[in-house]
Amino acid sequence: MPITPASTADTPDLSAAGGGRTAPEGAAEPVMLELVDENGTTIGTAEKQSVHLPPGRLHRAFSVFLFDAAGRLLLQRRALGKYHSPGVWSNTCCGHPYPDESPFAAAARRTSEELGASPSLLCEAGTVRYNHPDPASGLVEQEYNHLFVGLVQAELRPDPDEVGETAFVTAGELERRREEGRFSVWFTTVLDAARPAVRELTGPAAGW
């Protein structure tokens, strides 16, 4: 499993990509996502919220799992103000690349934006395709998801508009939290898909 220092150097200029930047008139431009086929090949773009309306449209996404030196997973509780799955626990970071942005660059960029800390190491951990309706919001996650695992060493400074709370947990602590509290509808799917890479990164003693 190749491990690469995280960098956002290959992030494209998003001003022309519909990346949610402010338009000259002061109105926010729509956030555009990549639509993909079942093989993950880009077939077009569509506005972010529209792709999550039932029945959902298959689009590119990413999920990040970061660990500390002790092999504990960094979880985040999504901020209450988020339009999709607010207030639930989930993996370290998840989101969508902008059109023509690589999933690796998007994962490194978004982790830094949300948590105020960049991964010290980040590596690819495969892909997973899923279709998860969210009963609470009525939205649908129809995603071709690129998985990443890595390490974080810097002090966290979460963006309160994105993150309500963070926690480092062992494998056992995670199971107890899942029994006691609500997690995102996609969490189990992406974690199970990433487990081989997680185990390779953290070692057998971590228990993942």
N, CA and C of each residue as an Amber inpcrd file, in Angstrom:
protein
   624
   0.8540000  -1.1950000   0.0000000   0.0000000   0.0000000   0.0000000
   0.8830000   1.2360000   0.0000000   0.9310000   1.9830000  -1.0880000
   1.7820000   3.1700000  -1.1290000   1.2690000   4.2520000  -0.1970000
   2.1860000   4.8680000   0.5430000   1.8430000   5.9540000   1.4460000
   2.5330000   7.2140000   0.9590000   1.7830000   8.2790000   0.8360000
   2.2650000   9.5120000   0.2320000   2.0260000  10.6830000   1.1630000
   3.0090000  11.5790000   1.3380000   2.7330000  12.7920000   2.1090000
   1.5730000  13.5440000   1.4930000   0.6280000  13.9430000   2.3310000
  -0.5520000  14.6400000   1.8310000  -0.1750000  16.0050000   1.3060000
  -0.7570000  16.3740000   0.1620000  -0.4880000  17.6700000  -0.4390000
  -1.6880000  18.1020000  -1.2430000  -1.9200000  19.3890000  -1.3010000
  -2.9800000  19.9230000  -2.1540000  -2.3940000  20.6220000  -3.3680000
  -1.1560000  20.3260000  -3.6900000  -0.4880000  21.0500000  -4.7700000
  -1.1460000  20.8360000  -6.1150000  -1.8000000  19.6490000  -6.2960000
  -2.4120000  19.3950000  -7.6010000  -3.8820000  19.7670000  -7.6270000
  -4.3430000  20.5520000  -6.6490000  -5.7130000  21.0350000  -6.6830000
  -5.8600000  22.0660000  -7.7880000  -6.8480000  21.9220000  -8.6760000
  -6.9730000  22.8370000  -9.8000000  -7.5230000  24.1830000  -9.3820000
  -7.4690000  25.1350000 -10.3050000  -8.1220000  26.4260000 -10.1090000
  -9.6180000  26.1940000 -10.1450000 -10.2860000  26.4320000  -9.0160000
 -11.6950000  26.1000000  -8.9020000 -12.6040000  27.2390000  -9.2930000
 -12.0530000  28.3820000  -9.6120000 -12.8920000  29.5350000  -9.9140000
 -13.7190000  29.3160000 -11.1630000 -13.2320000  28.4470000 -12.0450000
 -13.9720000  28.1830000 -13.2810000 -14.6500000  26.8300000 -13.2610000
 -14.6290000  26.1610000 -12.0900000 -15.1580000  24.8040000 -12.0280000
 -16.4760000  24.7210000 -11.2950000 -17.0880000  25.8520000 -10.9970000
 -18.3370000  25.7900000 -10.2540000 -18.1270000  25.3130000  -8.8500000
 -17.0160000  25.6860000  -8.2240000 -16.6480000  25.1560000  -6.9250000
 -17.2420000  25.8850000  -5.7640000 -18.3470000  26.5720000  -5.9360000
 -18.9690000  27.2220000  -4.8140000 -18.3290000  28.5440000  -4.4640000
 -17.5190000  29.0990000  -5.3600000 -16.8970000  30.3860000  -5.1190000
 -17.9140000  31.4950000  -5.3590000 -17.6250000  32.6710000  -4.8770000
 -18.5610000  33.7760000  -4.9810000 -18.5270000  34.3840000  -6.3730000
 -19.6900000  34.5630000  -6.9680000 -19.8020000  35.1710000  -8.2870000
 -19.6020000  36.6710000  -8.1650000 -19.2670000  37.3580000  -9.2760000
 -19.0190000  38.8000000  -9.2150000 -20.1640000  39.5870000  -8.6090000
 -21.4020000  39.1520000  -8.8170000 -22.5480000  39.8710000  -8.2780000
 -22.7240000  39.6460000  -6.7880000 -21.9110000  38.7570000  -6.2060000
 -22.0070000  38.4710000  -4.7890000 -22.7790000  37.2140000  -4.4620000
 -23.4130000  36.6020000  -5.4650000 -24.1510000  35.3690000  -5.2350000
 -23.2060000  34.1740000  -5.3400000 -23.3960000  33.2000000  -4.4710000
 -22.5520000  32.0110000  -4.5020000 -22.8630000  31.1810000  -5.7400000
 -21.8220000  30.7670000  -6.4390000 -22.0120000  29.8950000  -7.5890000
 -22.4010000  28.5010000  -7.1070000 -23.1610000  27.7470000  -7.8850000
 -23.5310000  26.3910000  -7.4670000 -22.3100000  25.4870000  -7.4050000
 -22.3100000  24.5650000  -6.4600000 -21.2470000  23.5740000  -6.3540000
 -21.5620000  22.4410000  -7.3210000 -20.6530000  22.1830000  -8.2390000
 -20.8520000  21.1500000  -9.2470000 -20.0440000  19.9060000  -8.8920000
 -20.6460000  18.7400000  -9.1170000 -19.9990000  17.4650000  -8.8610000
 -19.8820000  16.6660000 -10.1510000 -18.9740000  15.6830000 -10.1380000
 -18.8020000  14.8090000 -11.2890000 -19.7850000  13.6440000 -11.2390000
 -20.5770000  13.4900000 -12.2800000 -21.3910000  12.2980000 -12.4610000
 -20.5260000  11.2140000 -13.0890000 -20.7100000   9.9650000 -12.6610000
 -19.8840000   8.8700000 -13.1630000 -20.7630000   7.6830000 -13.5370000
 -20.1800000   6.7680000 -14.3390000 -20.8710000   5.5150000 -14.6270000
 -20.4440000   4.4670000 -13.6020000 -20.8840000   3.2340000 -13.7900000
 -20.6060000   2.1830000 -12.8090000 -19.1260000   1.8350000 -12.7190000
 -18.3340000   2.2430000 -13.6980000 -16.8940000   2.0090000 -13.6720000
 -16.1190000   3.1970000 -13.1200000 -16.8310000   4.2460000 -12.6980000
 -16.1650000   5.4190000 -12.1590000 -15.6740000   6.3840000 -13.2140000
 -16.1210000   6.2310000 -14.4440000 -15.7280000   7.1330000 -15.5260000
 -16.6360000   8.3530000 -15.5320000 -16.0470000   9.5290000 -15.6030000
 -16.8320000  10.7610000 -15.5940000 -17.6950000  10.8480000 -16.8440000
 -18.9950000  11.1450000 -16.6520000 -19.9130000  11.2560000 -17.7860000
 -20.6060000  12.6130000 -17.8300000 -20.3020000  13.4870000 -16.8790000
 -20.9360000  14.8010000 -16.8640000 -20.8040000  15.4480000 -15.5050000
 -21.5200000  16.5370000 -15.3020000 -21.5390000  17.2280000 -14.0190000
 -22.9830000  17.5860000 -13.6660000 -23.2090000  17.8300000 -12.3940000
 -24.5310000  18.2500000 -11.9300000 -24.3730000  18.9900000 -10.6130000
 -25.3750000  19.7980000 -10.2800000 -25.3310000  20.5850000  -9.0470000
 -25.4240000  19.6660000  -7.8240000 -24.6970000  20.0250000  -6.7730000
 -24.5070000  19.1560000  -5.6080000 -25.8060000  18.6830000  -4.9750000
 -26.6890000  19.6010000  -4.6200000 -27.8980000  19.1750000  -3.9250000
 -28.8180000  18.3610000  -4.8280000 -28.8210000  18.6560000  -6.1200000
 -29.7200000  17.9430000  -7.0320000 -29.3680000  16.4640000  -7.1490000
 -28.0730000  16.1150000  -7.0540000 -27.6910000  14.7080000  -7.2040000
 -28.1100000  13.8760000  -6.0010000 -28.4270000  14.5310000  -4.8860000
 -28.8360000  13.8090000  -3.6840000 -30.3500000  13.6790000  -3.5480000
 -31.1070000  14.2590000  -4.4730000 -32.5570000  14.1140000  -4.4370000
 -32.9480000  12.7300000  -4.9440000 -33.9750000  12.0870000  -4.3490000
 -34.3770000  10.7490000  -4.7940000 -34.6740000  10.7220000  -6.2870000
 -34.2480000   9.6810000  -7.0010000 -33.5900000   8.4680000  -6.5060000
 -32.0780000   8.5920000  -6.3800000 -31.5300000   9.7800000  -6.5540000
 -30.0860000   9.9810000  -6.5000000 -29.4380000   9.7550000  -7.8490000
 -28.3250000  10.4310000  -8.0830000 -27.5470000  10.2430000  -9.3150000
 -26.1280000   9.8560000  -8.9170000 -25.5960000   8.8580000  -9.5800000
 -24.2830000   8.3360000  -9.2180000 -23.2150000   9.3950000  -9.4650000
 -22.4660000   9.7280000  -8.4260000 -21.4600000  10.7830000  -8.5260000
 -20.2140000  10.3900000  -7.7390000 -19.1280000  11.1070000  -8.0180000
 -17.8440000  10.8010000  -7.3920000 -17.7730000  11.4230000  -5.9980000
 -17.2310000  10.6620000  -5.0530000 -17.0800000  11.1400000  -3.6840000
 -15.7880000  10.5610000  -3.1050000 -15.4530000  10.9850000  -1.8890000
 -14.3010000  10.4150000  -1.1900000 -14.6240000  10.3010000   0.2940000
 -13.9420000   9.3740000   0.9570000 -14.0380000   9.2160000   2.4070000
 -12.6400000   9.0140000   2.9690000 -12.3480000   9.7130000   4.0670000
 -11.0250000   9.6960000   4.6910000 -11.1290000   9.1020000   6.0930000
 -10.1620000   8.2460000   6.4310000 -10.0240000   7.6880000   7.7720000
  -8.6140000   7.9980000   8.2630000  -8.5050000   8.8900000   9.2370000
  -7.2060000   9.2550000   9.7900000  -7.0540000   8.6910000  11.1950000
  -5.8280000   8.3190000  11.5280000  -5.5150000   7.6960000  12.8110000
  -4.3820000   8.4490000  13.4910000  -4.3500000   8.3550000  14.8330000
  -3.2230000   8.9310000  15.5540000  -2.1430000   7.8700000  15.7270000
  -1.0670000   8.2160000  16.4350000   0.0630000   7.3020000  16.5750000
  -0.3010000   6.0420000  17.3470000  -1.3650000   6.1040000  18.1360000
  -1.8010000   4.9440000  18.9110000  -2.7790000   4.0640000  18.1460000
  -3.0670000   4.4090000  16.8930000  -3.9860000   3.6150000  16.0960000
  -5.4460000   3.8930000  16.3610000  -5.7440000   5.0550000  16.9500000
  -7.1430000   5.4300000  17.1970000  -7.6900000   6.2080000  16.0040000
  -8.9270000   5.9180000  15.6500000  -9.5870000   6.5580000  14.5130000
 -10.1660000   7.9040000  14.9230000  -9.9500000   8.9080000  14.0780000
 -10.5310000  10.2280000  14.2950000 -11.9290000  10.2660000  13.6840000
 -12.9330000  10.4370000  14.5440000 -14.3140000  10.6140000  14.1080000
 -14.6850000  12.0840000  14.1590000 -15.6710000  12.4590000  13.3710000
 -16.2590000  13.7870000  13.5090000 -17.7760000  13.6630000  13.5860000
 -18.3610000  14.5390000  14.3960000 -19.8200000  14.6740000  14.3960000
 -20.1680000  15.8550000  13.5130000 -20.9720000  15.6080000  12.5120000
 -21.2920000  16.6310000  11.5360000 -22.0770000  17.7700000  12.1870000
 -21.7540000  18.9970000  11.7920000 -22.3860000  20.1730000  12.3830000
 -23.8950000  20.1440000  12.1780000 -24.6190000  20.7210000  13.1140000
 -26.0790000  20.7210000  13.0520000 -26.6160000  21.5430000  11.8930000
 -25.8160000  22.4890000  11.3860000 -26.2770000  23.3440000  10.3040000
 -26.1320000  22.7540000   8.9210000 -25.5410000  21.5580000   8.7930000
 -25.3510000  20.9590000   7.4740000 -26.6900000  20.4740000   6.9210000
 -26.8700000  20.6410000   5.5970000 -28.1540000  20.2830000   4.9860000
 -28.3510000  18.7790000   4.9060000 -27.2580000  18.0210000   4.9260000
 -27.3130000  16.5740000   4.7460000 -26.7190000  15.8970000   5.9830000
 -27.4890000  15.0160000   6.6020000 -27.0300000  14.2250000   7.7460000
 -26.4250000  15.0800000   8.8620000 -27.1310000  16.1220000   9.3200000
 -26.5910000  16.9590000  10.3910000 -26.5930000  16.2310000  11.7340000
 -25.5780000  16.5230000  12.5410000 -25.5570000  16.0550000  13.9140000
 -25.2200000  14.5970000  14.1260000 -24.8460000  13.8700000  13.0690000
 -24.5140000  12.4560000  13.2340000 -23.0030000  12.2710000  13.1910000
 -22.5400000  11.1860000  13.7900000 -21.1190000  10.8510000  13.7530000
 -20.7770000  10.1920000  12.4180000 -19.5400000  10.3770000  11.9860000
 -19.0980000   9.7720000  10.7370000 -17.5790000   9.6580000  10.7450000
 -17.0330000   9.2460000   9.6150000 -15.5860000   9.0920000   9.5040000
 -14.8980000  10.4540000   9.5450000 -13.5710000  10.4540000   9.4830000
 -12.7880000  11.6750000   9.6690000 -13.2410000  12.8010000   8.7650000
 -13.4420000  12.4990000   7.4990000 -13.8610000  13.5120000   6.5340000
 -14.4510000  12.8060000   5.3240000 -15.4630000  13.4060000   4.7390000
 -16.0090000  12.8940000   3.4910000 -16.5030000  14.0710000   2.6670000
 -16.5420000  13.8790000   1.3700000 -16.9620000  14.9710000   0.5080000
 -16.8780000  14.5800000  -0.9460000 -16.7550000  15.5890000  -1.8060000
 -16.7900000  15.3770000  -3.2490000 -15.6830000  16.1830000  -3.9190000
 -14.9480000  15.5820000  -4.8510000 -14.0110000  16.3810000  -5.6480000
 -14.7680000  17.3560000  -6.5400000 -14.1730000  18.4970000  -6.7910000
 -14.6940000  19.3890000  -7.8150000 -14.4230000  18.7690000  -9.1870000
 -15.1410000  19.1530000 -10.2190000 -14.8280000  18.6600000 -11.5580000
 -13.3550000  18.8910000 -11.9000000 -12.7020000  17.8570000 -12.3900000
 -11.2920000  17.8680000 -12.7950000 -10.3230000  17.9240000 -11.6230000
 -10.7910000  17.8170000 -10.3940000  -9.9110000  17.7200000  -9.2250000
  -9.7230000  16.2460000  -8.8870000  -8.4970000  15.8170000  -8.6220000
  -8.2730000  14.4180000  -8.2840000  -8.8660000  14.1110000  -6.9120000
  -9.3530000  12.8840000  -6.7000000  -9.8750000  12.5340000  -5.3810000
  -8.8440000  12.7080000  -4.2690000  -7.5740000  12.3900000  -4.5440000
  -6.5330000  12.5580000  -3.5210000  -6.4100000  14.0200000  -3.1150000
  -6.3400000  14.9130000  -4.0910000  -6.2260000  16.3400000  -3.7850000
  -7.4450000  16.8320000  -3.0290000  -8.6240000  16.3620000  -3.4260000
  -9.8510000  16.7770000  -2.7490000  -9.8680000  16.2970000  -1.3060000
  -9.4220000  15.0640000  -1.0800000  -9.4120000  14.5200000   0.2770000
  -8.4610000  15.3050000   1.1740000  -7.2720000  15.6140000   0.6750000
  -6.3160000  16.3910000   1.4660000  -6.8280000  17.8020000   1.7140000
  -7.3850000  18.4180000   0.6830000  -7.8940000  19.7900000   0.8070000
  -9.0330000  19.8730000   1.8040000 -10.0120000  18.9740000   1.6440000
 -11.2120000  19.0780000   2.4690000 -10.9250000  18.7250000   3.9240000
 -10.0280000  17.7810000   4.1600000  -9.6550000  17.4530000   5.5350000
  -9.0580000  18.6660000   6.2300000  -8.1850000  19.3790000   5.5280000
  -7.5860000  20.5880000   6.0960000  -8.6330000  21.6600000   6.3420000
  -9.5610000  21.8380000   5.4010000 -10.5940000  22.8620000   5.5510000
 -11.5210000  22.5670000   6.7260000 -11.9210000  21.3200000   6.8810000
 -12.8920000  20.9780000   7.9180000 -12.2640000  20.8900000   9.3020000
 -11.0650000  20.3200000   9.3890000 -10.4710000  20.0090000  10.6830000
  -9.3520000  20.9500000  11.0850000  -8.9200000  21.8320000  10.1740000
  -7.8440000  22.7520000  10.5020000  -6.5080000  22.0730000  10.6690000
  -6.3590000  20.8670000  10.1490000  -5.1100000  20.1140000  10.2320000
  -5.0060000  19.2230000   9.0100000  -3.8340000  19.1870000   8.4080000
  -3.6200000  18.3540000   7.2300000  -3.1220000  16.9770000   7.6440000
  -3.4710000  15.9350000   6.8930000  -2.9080000  14.6160000   7.1810000
  -1.3950000  14.6400000   7.0240000  -0.6870000  13.9590000   7.9140000
   0.7590000  13.8400000   7.7440000   1.0920000  12.7560000   6.7340000
   0.2330000  11.7640000   6.6100000   0.3380000  10.7240000   5.5930000
  -1.0620000  10.4100000   5.0860000  -1.1510000  10.1250000   3.8010000
  -2.4440000   9.7910000   3.2040000  -2.2030000   8.7950000   2.0820000
  -3.0000000   7.7440000   2.0190000  -2.8230000   6.7530000   0.9570000
  -4.1680000   6.2460000   0.4660000  -4.1900000   5.8290000  -0.7820000
  -5.4060000   5.3090000  -1.3910000  -5.7670000   3.9590000  -0.7820000
  -7.0650000   3.7280000  -0.6380000  -7.5340000   2.4900000  -0.0140000
  -8.6570000   1.8460000  -0.8180000  -8.6790000   2.0930000  -2.1200000
  -9.6720000   1.4620000  -2.9710000 -10.9010000   2.3240000  -3.1970000
 -11.9290000   1.7200000  -3.7580000 -13.1950000   2.4070000  -4.0290000
 -14.3500000   1.5100000  -3.6030000 -15.5000000   2.1310000  -3.3870000
 -16.7160000   1.3840000  -3.0880000 -17.8970000   2.1470000  -3.6810000
 -18.8460000   1.4100000  -4.2250000 -20.0340000   2.0090000  -4.8270000
 -21.2370000   1.6270000  -3.9630000 -22.0750000   2.5790000  -3.6280000
 -23.2310000   2.2800000  -2.7910000 -24.4000000   3.1990000  -3.1040000
 -25.5660000   2.7750000  -2.6040000 -26.8060000   3.5350000  -2.7330000
 -27.4870000   3.5120000  -1.3690000 -27.3860000   4.6070000  -0.6190000
 -27.9250000   4.6600000   0.7380000 -28.9250000   5.8040000   0.8800000
 -30.2160000   5.5290000   0.9190000 -31.1870000   6.5660000   1.2710000
 -31.0290000   6.9440000   2.7430000 -31.2190000   8.2080000   3.0540000
 -31.1600000   8.6970000   4.4280000 -32.5800000   9.0200000   4.8820000
 -33.1830000   8.1740000   5.7220000 -34.5780000   8.3970000   6.1230000
 -34.7950000   9.7350000   6.8230000 -33.7960000  10.2070000   7.5510000
 -33.9700000  11.4380000   8.3240000 -34.1360000  12.6610000   7.4330000
 -33.3600000  12.7190000   6.3470000 -33.3850000  13.9000000   5.4790000
 -34.1810000  13.6900000   4.2020000 -34.4160000  12.4200000   3.8300000
 -35.0670000  12.1220000   2.5660000 -34.1270000  12.1730000   1.3800000
 -32.8370000  12.4300000   1.6240000 -31.8480000  12.4930000   0.5510000
 -31.2520000  11.1110000   0.3060000 -30.5440000  10.9800000  -0.8070000
 -29.9840000   9.6900000  -1.2100000 -28.4980000   9.8450000  -1.5060000
 -27.7000000   8.9390000  -0.9410000 -26.2730000   8.8810000  -1.2530000
 -26.0550000   7.7960000  -2.2980000 -25.9100000   8.2000000  -3.5330000
 -25.6440000   7.2970000  -4.6540000 -24.2310000   7.6400000  -5.1270000
 -23.2300000   6.9230000  -4.5830000 -21.8550000   7.3950000  -4.7330000
 -20.8910000   6.3160000  -5.2040000 -19.9100000   6.7770000  -5.9940000
 -18.7160000   6.0090000  -6.3300000 -17.6200000   6.6400000  -5.4850000
 -17.2730000   5.9760000  -4.3790000 -16.4920000   6.6010000  -3.3210000
 -15.0420000   6.1310000  -3.3300000 -14.1240000   7.0910000  -3.3830000
 -12.6880000   6.8210000  -3.2980000 -12.2710000   6.8820000  -1.8330000
 -11.6420000   5.8290000  -1.3420000 -11.2940000   5.7040000   0.0700000
  -9.8280000   6.0510000   0.3060000  -9.5760000   6.6930000   1.4450000
  -8.2160000   7.0650000   1.8330000  -8.0280000   6.8070000   3.3200000
  -6.8430000   6.3140000   3.6750000  -6.4760000   6.1570000   5.0800000
  -5.1610000   6.8860000   5.3020000  -4.9210000   7.3000000   6.5430000
  -3.6880000   8.0270000   6.8070000  -3.5240000   8.3580000   8.2720000
  -2.5900000   9.2540000   8.5340000  -2.2350000   9.6600000   9.8870000
  -2.4270000  11.1570000  10.0470000  -2.7360000  11.5660000  11.2710000
  -2.8110000  12.9830000  11.5960000  -2.0410000  13.2040000  12.8890000
  -1.1960000  14.2420000  12.8950000  -0.3710000  14.5440000  14.0570000
  -0.5970000  15.9600000  14.5670000  -1.0790000  16.8460000  13.7080000
  -1.2380000  18.2510000  14.0750000  -2.4400000  18.4420000  14.9940000
  -2.4100000  19.5340000  15.7480000  -3.5450000  19.8980000  16.5930000
  -4.7460000  20.2390000  15.7210000  -5.9150000  19.7500000  16.1130000
  -7.1290000  19.9890000  15.3410000  -7.7230000  21.3470000  15.6770000
  -8.1750000  22.0330000  14.6430000  -8.9060000  23.2970000  14.7970000
 -10.1320000  23.2340000  13.8880000 -11.1500000  22.4820000  14.2850000
 -12.2960000  22.2400000  13.4020000 -13.0600000  23.5130000  13.0610000
 -13.5890000  23.5400000  11.8450000 -14.4770000  24.6100000  11.4050000
 -15.8570000  24.3340000  11.9990000 -16.3740000  25.2010000  12.8730000
 -17.6640000  24.9170000  13.5260000 -18.8400000  24.8630000  12.5640000
 -18.7060000  25.4390000  11.3820000 -19.7730000  25.3380000  10.3920000
 -19.8470000  23.9450000   9.7740000 -18.7690000  23.1790000   9.9100000
 -18.7050000  21.8470000   9.3200000 -18.7120000  20.7300000  10.3620000
 -18.0520000  20.9720000  11.4850000 -17.7980000  19.9210000  12.4690000
 -18.3230000  20.3450000  13.8340000 -19.1890000  19.5160000  14.4260000
 -19.7180000  19.8230000  15.7410000 -18.8500000  19.3170000  16.8680000
 -18.1110000  18.2260000  16.6110000 -17.3350000  17.5830000  17.6660000
 -16.3940000  16.5860000  17.0130000 -15.2670000  16.3000000  17.6610000
 -14.3470000  15.2660000  17.1860000 -14.0160000  14.3230000  18.3340000
 -13.5660000  13.1260000  17.9860000 -13.1630000  12.1580000  19.0010000
 -12.2260000  11.1390000  18.3700000 -11.1590000  10.7820000  19.0900000
 -10.3010000   9.6690000  18.7060000 -10.7920000   8.4300000  19.4490000
 -11.0110000   7.3380000  18.7290000 -11.5770000   6.1390000  19.3490000
 -10.8080000   4.8940000  18.9370000 -10.7350000   3.9340000  19.8640000
 -10.2430000   2.6070000  19.5360000 -11.3540000   1.8340000  18.8340000
 -11.0110000   0.6550000  18.3310000 -12.0280000  -0.1690000  17.6730000
 -13.1450000  -0.5310000  18.6470000 -12.7890000  -0.8510000  19.8900000
 -13.8010000  -1.1850000  20.8830000 -14.6730000  -0.0020000  21.2450000
 -14.0550000   1.1600000  21.3990000 -14.8240000   2.3630000  21.7140000
 -15.7750000   2.7290000  20.5880000 -15.3500000   2.4940000  19.3490000
 -16.2300000   2.7810000  18.2160000 -17.4860000   1.9210000  18.2800000
 -17.3270000   0.6410000  18.5810000 -18.4950000  -0.2380000  18.6370000
 -19.4670000   0.2120000  19.7150000 -18.9500000   0.6530000  20.8470000
 -19.8420000   1.1410000  21.9060000 -20.5690000   2.4050000  21.4660000
 -19.8640000   3.2960000  20.7820000 -20.5010000   4.5190000  20.2810000
 -21.5900000   4.1980000  19.2620000 -21.3570000   3.2020000  18.4410000
 -22.3450000   2.8490000  17.4250000 -23.6000000   2.2550000  18.0590000
 -23.4520000   1.6340000  19.2010000 -24.6200000   1.1140000  19.9110000
 -25.4010000   2.2330000  20.5870000 -24.6990000   3.2990000  20.9600000
 -25.3140000   4.3630000  21.7570000 -25.8050000   5.5520000  20.9320000
 -25.1880000   5.8020000  19.7830000 -25.5050000   7.0150000  19.0390000
 -25.6710000   6.7680000  17.5560000 -26.1630000   7.7730000  16.8640000
 -26.4620000   7.6580000  15.4410000 -25.2470000   8.0220000  14.5980000
 -24.9860000   7.2140000  13.5820000 -23.9040000   7.4450000  12.6340000
 -24.5010000   7.6660000  11.2430000 -23.6920000   8.2080000  10.3480000
 -24.1390000   8.4520000   8.9790000 -24.5040000   7.1350000   8.3050000
 -25.4180000   7.2010000   7.3460000 -25.9060000   5.9800000   6.6910000
 -24.8090000   5.2790000   5.8940000 -23.7790000   6.0240000   5.4980000
 -22.7170000   5.4350000   4.6880000 -21.5430000   4.9210000   5.5250000
 -21.5310000   5.1970000   6.8190000 -20.3330000   4.9410000   7.6240000
 -19.9130000   3.4810000   7.6020000 -20.8280000   2.5590000   7.8740000
 -20.4660000   1.1420000   7.9260000 -19.9260000   0.6570000   6.5880000
 -20.5410000   1.0800000   5.4970000 -20.1060000   0.6420000   4.1700000
 -18.6830000   1.0890000   3.8710000 -18.3770000   2.3590000   4.1180000
 -17.0410000   2.8500000   3.7760000 -15.9910000   2.2990000   4.7300000
 -16.3260000   2.1480000   6.0120000 -15.3590000   1.5830000   6.9530000
 -15.0340000   0.1430000   6.5970000 -16.0510000  -0.6670000   6.3230000
 -15.7970000  -2.0640000   5.9750000 -14.9550000  -2.1710000   4.7110000
 -15.2110000  -1.3080000   3.7280000 -14.4340000  -1.3420000   2.4880000
 -12.9880000  -0.9220000   2.7150000 -12.7610000  -0.0340000   3.6760000
 -11.4080000   0.4730000   3.9360000 -10.6230000  -0.3890000   4.9170000
 -11.2590000  -1.3500000   5.5710000 -10.6030000  -2.1020000   6.6450000
  -9.2800000  -2.7580000   6.2450000  -9.1550000  -3.3940000   5.0790000
  -7.8530000  -3.9750000   4.7470000  -6.7220000  -2.9480000   4.7730000
  -6.9570000  -1.7610000   4.2250000  -5.9350000  -0.7170000   4.2420000
  -5.7300000  -0.1720000   5.6490000  -6.8090000  -0.0750000   6.4210000
  -6.6970000   0.3830000   7.8110000  -5.8180000  -0.5690000   8.6050000
  -6.0290000  -1.8640000   8.4500000  -5.2440000  -2.8550000   9.1870000
  -3.7820000  -2.8270000   8.7760000  -3.5390000  -2.6230000   7.4940000
  -2.1530000  -2.5400000   7.0360000  -1.4660000  -1.3110000   7.6070000
  -2.1980000  -0.2150000   7.7190000  -1.6250000   1.0280000   8.2350000
  -1.3920000   0.9710000   9.7370000  -2.3660000   0.4650000  10.4980000
  -2.3090000   0.5510000  11.9580000  -1.6820000  -0.6620000  12.6240000
  -1.6170000  -1.7980000  11.9270000  -1.0470000  -3.0010000  12.5150000
  -2.0670000  -3.7950000  13.3090000  -1.7700000  -5.0640000  13.5790000
  -2.7400000  -5.9440000  14.2470000  -3.0680000  -5.5280000  15.6720000
  -2.1490000  -4.8830000  16.3580000  -2.3840000  -4.5240000  17.7590000
  -3.5190000  -3.5210000  17.9160000  -3.7910000  -2.7300000  16.8760000
  -4.8360000  -1.7080000  16.9690000  -6.2380000  -2.3130000  16.9600000
  -6.3640000  -3.5410000  16.4560000  -7.6410000  -4.2390000  16.5500000
  -8.6680000  -3.9040000  15.4910000  -8.2660000  -3.2660000  14.4010000
  -9.2320000  -2.9080000  13.3580000  -9.4610000  -4.0670000  12.3810000
